[in-house]
Amino acid sequence: MESASNPYGVDISQAMILERVALADWLLVFPVALPLLTAAILVMMRRHPNLHAPISLGVIGVVLFSNVVLLARVLDDGPFAMTMGRWLPPFGITFVADTLGVLLAATAALVALVCALFGSTTINATGKRYGFYPFLMLLMTGVGGSFLTGDIFNLYVWFEVFLISSFGLLILGSERAQLDGAFKYAILNLVATTLFLIATGLLYGVFGTLNMADIALKSEALRGEGPLMMLATLYLVAFGMKAAAFPLHFWLPASYHTPRLVVGALFGALLTKVGVYALLRTLFVLLPQEGGALSGVIAVVAVLTMVFGAIGALAQADIRRIMGYVVISGIGIMMAGLALGNEVGLAGTVLYAVHSMLVMAALYLLVALMRQVGGSYSLADLGGLYRLHPLLAAIALLLVLSAAGLPPGSGLWPKVMLVKSALDGGAGWIAFAILLSGLLTTLALGRVFALAFWRPRAGGSMAETVALDRTGMFALGILMIPILWIGLYPEPVLAMANAAAASLLDPVGYSLLVLPAGGGS
């Protein structure tokens, strides 16, 4: 039957949605479309940098609210998908809202909101005019798109979006150290991106589709007919490099200490977590049997990453470099959950990812405030900060405990889950490595607290107290709320992490929720 939307009378019901898309479904594109549109607007407003911060804060606030509403809907009704152009999946560009993706997207939006607020006073007019806020909005576009896409090629596209924006943020200031760090960062990430693209091209050649849900349904039938183990290995190398896993981690400590600290907070909190998220998607949803076969390799990589990261933190005297190695150690702990591969281990990885996003952002912002009042990033020059600012010292102590996996912070519960999973699975050596890395991290960050806050300042006390940036303290205080909330009342986030892990272990169930009845291309 002919109509205005179907003038040739062809039956398109198998490929397209005939009814009008529900208004609530459009909320799924807000976390991507709003930051992208805002970035373009801010570029056009480059002569008015004083307006960048309030506009960005408002838009990120809307994005955060959108993610919270999406998360509530997913928890109540389960995952849902929206495909552009009214196509039915697996045709067209699909966005998927499930517990894992939306939980991480909401946490990322909170971190971005705090960093946008912190940058409103710490980024000068030149930095704003040269694009801090447009690059921040592009970064959020790429991160949000990565967490919400249901298409493996578009995961590559969103990786490229936040990678390009991260280059701009990394060299903001054009200092020699920044350019040097950006070069190392760019080379290694471009190698990883190339491997990602090669693997995705091969994946399409094998499956004839790029929709993740469709691939998950087809992988069992094609097992033995295609090079699936090679694909899983390529993705492991590519995403392991992006996540800064051993032995491909050396680009991170060479670059993350060079940009502005608020940029370091964004990088340390968000970028490596996208790599871990991509590993979860590819090795548990797309290629679960191959991911299981690689669990021994992943376990070794995880242990070496967490231990060498913690040892690297102990060896540093610059607190910016210390934080970079703490990021690396956390990646190893998250990868331990991938290696264990059971529901408790995967839930621990998801919960640790949320914890790490919050705590690493807070630690980098703490370093910025320490530099503001202490005048240095070197532990040899810092001292006496407790006498100057007791509140900052109290926050620092709570963050040290949380990063080390000790109460009352958010780091305790994911480590408990991962250790329990390792012991129940007969992998005591992984449990020992997690505890050892926690001890080494405690020593590394405890050393920072003891020397920078507790030890008297070299050459005597400061003549006068340097006032802390109130906006910066307020931003740091916002992050402390969920960090302590998860530590003291973990049940709600723990339930989300368990739901995310259950979805990862049931790729067919995930596919049937995303694809139409009897779907698949």
Secondary structure, DSSP 8 states (H G I E B T S, - for coil): ---SS-TT----TTTB--S---GGGGGGGHHHHHHHHHHHHHHHTTT-GGGHHHHHHHHHHHHHHHHHHHHHHHHHH--EEEEGGGB-TTSS-EEEE-HHHHHHHHHHHHHHHHHHHHHHHHS-HHHHHTTHHHHHHHHHHHHHHHHHB-BHHHHHHHHHHHHHHHHHHHTTT--HHHHHHHHHHHHHHHHHHHHHHHHHHHHHHHHS--BHHHHHHHHHHHTTTS-HHHHHHHHHHHHHHHTT-TTS-THHHHHTTSS-HHHHHHIIIIIHHHHHHHHHIIIIIISHHHHHHTHHHHHHHHHHHHHHHHHHHHT-SBHHHHHHHHHHHHHHHHHHHHHH-SHHHHHHHHHHHHHHHHHHHHHHHHHHHHHHHHS-SBTTT---HHHH-HHHHHHHHHHHHHHTT-TTSTTHHHHHHHHHHHHHTT-HHHHHHHHHHHHHHHHHHHHHHIIIIIS--TTS--SS-----HHHHHHHHHHHHHHHHHHH--HHHHHHHHHHHHHHT-HHHHHHHHS-TT---
